[in-house]
Amino acid sequence: MKNGIFFYSPYPDWVIESTYKSACLRLNQDKDITCEVIVKMDDLNDKINNDFYNFDKVLLISHNSFNSDQIDRLSDNVYFYSAMTLNKNVMLDFLESNGIPITPYVYRPKNKEEIFKKLGNEVVLKPNEYNSYGGHLIKEISYDNCPENLDRWIFTKYCGTTTSPFIHRRVTCLFGEPIFYFENSNQSRENHFVTPHVMNPKNKVKITDNKTLALAKQISNLLSNYFGCGMIGCDFVVDDEDNIFLCEANIGVIAIHSAKKYEEFDDRINCGKSIYNSCKNKLRELK
C-alpha cells in the first residue's frame, strides 16, 4: 500500500523547518509513505489533479484555512484536516458536552445584569470570533465598563488564581499528540489576558502536570475527529485549588515559528518527531 502525507504550510523555511519539514524527513524514510511540504496554492492544486490519485490514501494537513474556490476538488482517497474558523461559543459548547472542564461563559446575554448574575464580579471579555488578535482584545471587565454591544463578545468567568503567579498553559497538538507546550507564570494579572499564547521568556516554566497534557490530547482528538481540525492550540488556566480549565481551543492558524525555541527550552519537545508520530498514528486509523 502506498500512502501520501502532504502538509500545506505557506510559510518560509525558517518557520517550518523544525516542524513540518523535520517531520517530512522522517516520514520519507518509510518505504510506504511519500511526504512533502507544499507552500504554494498552485502547487497544491497541481498535486491534487496529477499526483494524489496515485496513492491508496492521502493525508492532507493544511496549516491554513482557505475558501472553497481556492482548492480543487479532492478525490475519495484524500483525508483532509485543516485550520478552521469556528466561533468560540460553538467550540466551547461542543467540548463541554464531551466532558471537558471549561471556564463558564455567557454568550448573547439579554443585558449586562445577566452576565454578572451568572458569572460573578470577575468577568473576562473576548471577541466571540475565532481570532482574538494575539490576545489584545481580551480583558477583564466590570459592570461599569461592560460594552454596550453584547452580541459580538463572549463573557467568561475568571477562573485563575487570586494572587500571583497567574498560571496559563499552552499545549499545541496534532491528532492527539502534543507538539510543544509551555507554561507562563505571570506576575501581572493583566498580562495573564494579553499574552496567553506566547511563551514569555521572563515567566516561562516547564509544564510538569500530566493532567494538562492528557486533557489537551483528549481535546485534540475530539476536534480532529469531529470537525476535521489539524494543529490545535489549547489554552488552560489553573485556579487556587490546582483545578484546570480550558479557556480556549484555537483551531485557526497556530503559531509555529518559535518551534526551535520550545525545543531548546524543554528537552522533552521534538516537534518534527511528534508530528511524525501523530501522522503515522492517524494514517493507521483511516479506513
C-alpha positions as CSV (number, residue, x, y, z in Angstrom):
1,M,0.0,0.0,0.0
2,K,1.3,3.4,-1.0
3,N,0.3,6.4,1.1
4,G,0.9,10.1,0.9
5,I,1.2,12.7,3.6
6,F,1.2,16.3,2.5
7,F,1.5,19.4,4.6
8,Y,0.2,22.7,3.1
9,S,2.0,25.4,5.1
10,P,2.6,28.7,3.1
11,Y,5.4,30.0,5.2
12,P,9.2,30.4,4.7
13,D,11.7,27.7,5.6
14,W,12.7,29.2,8.9
15,V,9.1,28.9,10.1
16,I,8.5,25.2,9.1
17,E,12.0,23.7,9.3
18,S,11.6,22.4,12.9
19,T,8.0,21.2,12.4
20,Y,6.6,20.0,9.0
21,K,9.9,19.8,7.1
22,S,11.5,17.9,10.0
23,A,8.6,15.5,10.1
24,C,8.9,15.0,6.3
25,L,12.5,13.9,6.6
26,R,11.3,11.1,9.0
27,L,8.2,10.1,7.1
28,N,10.1,9.8,3.8
29,Q,12.3,7.1,5.3
30,D,9.2,4.8,5.4
31,K,9.1,2.9,2.1
32,D,5.3,3.0,2.0
33,I,5.0,6.8,2.5
34,T,5.7,9.8,0.4
35,C,5.7,13.1,2.2
36,E,6.1,16.7,1.1
37,V,5.6,20.2,2.4
38,I,3.7,22.5,-0.1
39,V,3.9,26.2,0.3
40,K,2.1,27.5,-2.8
41,M,-1.6,27.0,-3.6
42,D,-0.9,26.4,-7.3
43,D,1.5,23.6,-6.4
44,L,-1.2,22.1,-4.1
45,N,-3.8,22.1,-6.8
46,D,-1.2,20.5,-9.2
47,K,-0.7,17.7,-6.7
48,I,-4.4,17.2,-6.3
49,N,-5.0,17.0,-10.0
50,N,-2.0,15.0,-11.0
51,D,-0.5,13.0,-8.1
52,F,-3.0,12.3,-5.3
53,Y,-4.8,9.6,-7.3
54,N,-1.6,7.5,-7.4
55,F,-1.9,6.8,-3.7
56,D,-4.1,4.4,-1.8
57,K,-4.6,7.1,0.9
58,V,-3.6,10.7,1.1
59,L,-3.4,12.6,4.4
60,L,-3.6,16.3,3.6
61,I,-2.9,18.6,6.5
62,S,-3.3,22.4,6.0
63,H,-1.8,24.9,8.4
64,N,-4.1,27.5,6.8
65,S,-7.8,27.8,6.0
66,F,-8.9,28.8,2.5
67,N,-12.1,29.4,0.5
68,S,-13.7,26.6,-1.5
69,D,-12.8,28.2,-4.8
70,Q,-9.1,28.2,-3.9
71,I,-8.7,24.5,-3.8
72,D,-9.6,21.9,-6.5
73,R,-11.9,19.0,-5.8
74,L,-10.4,16.3,-3.6
75,S,-10.8,12.7,-4.6
76,D,-12.2,10.0,-2.4
77,N,-8.8,8.8,-1.2
78,V,-8.0,12.2,0.4
79,Y,-8.4,12.7,4.1
80,F,-8.3,16.5,4.7
81,Y,-7.6,18.2,8.0
82,S,-7.0,22.0,8.3
83,A,-7.1,25.2,10.3
84,M,-10.7,26.4,10.8
85,T,-12.6,29.5,11.8
86,L,-15.3,28.3,14.2
87,N,-16.6,30.8,16.8
88,K,-15.6,30.3,20.4
89,N,-19.1,29.5,21.7
90,V,-19.5,26.6,19.2
91,M,-16.2,25.2,20.3
92,L,-16.8,25.5,24.0
93,D,-20.4,24.1,23.7
94,F,-19.0,21.1,21.9
95,L,-16.2,20.4,24.3
96,E,-18.3,20.9,27.5
97,S,-20.8,18.4,26.1
98,N,-17.9,16.0,25.9
99,G,-16.9,16.4,29.5
100,I,-14.1,18.9,29.1
101,P,-13.8,21.4,32.1
102,I,-14.2,24.9,30.6
103,T,-14.3,28.3,32.0
104,P,-18.1,29.1,32.5
105,Y,-19.3,31.6,30.0
106,V,-22.3,33.7,28.7
107,Y,-22.9,34.4,25.1
108,R,-25.5,36.8,23.8
109,P,-26.9,37.8,27.2
110,K,-30.2,39.8,27.3
111,N,-28.5,42.5,29.3
112,K,-25.4,43.3,31.5
113,E,-27.2,42.1,34.6
114,E,-27.4,38.6,33.2
115,I,-23.6,38.4,32.7
116,F,-22.7,39.3,36.3
117,K,-25.5,37.4,37.9
118,K,-24.3,34.1,36.2
119,L,-20.6,34.7,36.3
120,G,-20.0,36.8,39.4
121,N,-17.9,40.0,39.5
122,E,-14.7,38.7,37.9
123,V,-15.5,38.6,34.2
124,V,-13.2,38.3,31.2
125,L,-14.3,39.7,27.8
126,K,-13.3,38.1,24.5
127,P,-14.4,38.5,20.9
128,N,-16.5,35.5,20.0
129,E,-15.0,35.2,16.5
130,Y,-12.2,32.7,16.2
131,N,-9.4,35.3,16.3
132,S,-8.5,37.3,19.5
133,Y,-5.8,39.2,17.7
134,G,-2.9,38.0,19.7
135,G,-4.9,38.3,22.9
136,H,-5.1,42.1,22.6
137,L,-8.9,42.2,22.7
138,I,-9.1,40.0,25.8
139,K,-9.5,42.0,29.1
140,E,-11.1,41.8,32.5
141,I,-14.2,44.0,32.8
142,S,-16.6,45.3,35.5
143,Y,-20.2,46.2,35.2
144,D,-19.4,49.8,34.6
145,N,-17.1,49.3,31.7
146,C,-19.0,46.4,30.1
147,P,-19.5,47.2,26.3
148,E,-22.9,48.2,25.0
149,N,-22.7,45.8,22.1
150,L,-23.3,42.5,23.9
151,D,-23.7,40.3,20.8
152,R,-20.1,40.3,19.5
153,W,-18.5,39.2,22.7
154,I,-18.2,36.1,24.8
155,F,-18.1,36.7,28.5
156,T,-16.2,34.2,30.7
157,K,-15.8,33.7,34.4
158,Y,-12.3,34.4,35.6
159,C,-11.0,31.0,36.9
160,G,-7.4,31.8,37.6
161,T,-5.6,32.2,40.8
162,T,-6.5,35.1,43.2
163,T,-2.8,36.1,43.6
164,S,0.4,35.8,41.6
165,P,1.7,33.9,39.9
166,F,-1.2,33.7,37.4
167,I,-0.8,30.4,35.6
168,H,-1.6,30.0,31.9
169,R,-0.6,26.8,30.0
170,R,-0.5,26.3,26.2
171,V,-0.4,22.9,24.6
172,T,-0.3,22.6,20.9
173,C,-1.3,19.2,19.5
174,L,-1.8,17.4,16.2
175,F,-4.2,14.4,16.2
176,G,-3.8,13.9,20.0
177,E,0.0,14.2,20.0
178,P,1.5,17.2,21.9
179,I,3.8,19.0,19.6
180,F,5.0,21.7,22.0
181,Y,3.9,23.1,25.3
182,F,4.9,25.6,28.0
183,E,3.6,27.5,31.0
184,N,3.5,31.2,31.6
185,S,3.8,32.0,35.3
186,N,2.6,35.6,35.1
187,Q,3.2,38.1,37.9
188,S,0.8,40.6,36.4
189,R,-2.9,39.7,36.2
190,E,-3.2,42.0,33.1
191,N,-0.5,40.1,31.2
192,H,-2.4,36.9,32.0
193,F,-5.0,38.0,29.5
194,V,-2.9,40.0,26.9
195,T,-0.3,37.4,26.0
196,P,-1.6,33.9,27.0
197,H,-0.5,32.3,23.7
198,V,3.1,33.5,23.8
199,M,5.9,32.0,25.8
200,N,7.2,34.9,27.9
201,P,10.9,34.4,28.4
202,K,10.7,36.1,31.8
203,N,7.9,33.9,33.1
204,K,8.3,30.6,31.3
205,V,8.0,27.4,33.2
206,K,8.1,23.8,32.0
207,I,4.7,22.0,32.2
208,T,5.1,19.2,34.7
209,D,1.4,18.4,35.1
210,N,0.5,15.3,33.2
211,K,-3.2,16.1,33.6
212,T,-2.9,19.2,31.4
213,L,-1.2,17.2,28.7
214,A,-3.7,14.4,28.9
215,L,-6.6,16.9,28.7
216,A,-5.0,18.6,25.6
217,K,-4.7,15.2,23.9
218,Q,-8.4,14.5,24.5
219,I,-9.4,17.9,23.2
220,S,-7.2,17.5,20.1
221,N,-8.7,14.1,19.3
222,L,-12.3,15.3,19.8
223,L,-11.8,18.3,17.5
224,S,-9.9,16.5,14.8
225,N,-12.3,13.6,14.7
226,Y,-15.5,15.7,14.7
227,F,-14.6,18.9,12.9
228,G,-11.5,17.8,10.9
229,C,-9.1,20.1,12.6
230,G,-5.3,20.0,12.1
231,M,-3.0,21.7,14.5
232,I,-4.8,22.8,17.7
233,G,-3.6,25.2,20.5
234,C,-5.2,24.5,23.9
235,D,-5.1,27.3,26.4
236,F,-5.6,26.4,30.1
237,V,-5.8,28.4,33.3
238,V,-5.3,27.0,36.9
239,D,-7.2,28.1,40.0
240,D,-6.1,28.2,43.6
241,E,-7.0,24.5,44.1
242,D,-5.0,23.5,41.0
243,N,-8.1,22.8,39.1
244,I,-7.5,23.1,35.3
245,F,-9.9,24.8,33.0
246,L,-9.8,25.2,29.2
247,C,-10.4,28.8,28.3
248,E,-9.8,28.5,24.5
249,A,-9.2,25.9,21.9
250,N,-7.5,27.6,19.0
251,I,-8.1,25.9,15.6
252,G,-7.1,28.8,13.3
253,V,-3.6,29.4,12.2
254,I,-1.5,28.2,15.2
255,A,1.9,30.0,15.7
256,I,4.7,27.5,15.0
257,H,7.5,30.0,14.2
258,S,9.1,29.5,17.6
259,A,9.3,25.7,17.5
260,K,13.0,25.7,17.8
261,K,12.9,27.8,20.9
262,Y,10.4,25.4,22.5
263,E,12.8,22.5,21.8
264,E,15.7,24.5,23.4
265,F,13.6,25.4,26.4
266,D,12.3,21.8,27.1
267,D,14.4,18.8,26.0
268,R,11.2,16.6,26.0
269,I,10.0,18.5,23.0
270,N,10.9,17.4,19.5
271,C,8.3,19.0,17.1
272,G,9.3,17.1,14.0
273,K,9.3,13.7,15.7
274,S,5.9,14.4,17.4
275,I,4.3,15.4,14.1
276,Y,5.8,12.3,12.5
277,N,4.2,10.1,15.3
278,S,0.9,11.9,15.1
279,C,0.6,11.4,11.3
280,K,1.7,7.8,11.4
281,N,-0.9,7.1,14.1
282,K,-3.6,8.9,12.1
283,L,-2.8,7.1,8.9
284,R,-3.3,3.8,10.7
285,E,-6.7,4.9,11.9
286,L,-8.0,5.8,8.5
287,K,-10.2,3.3,6.8
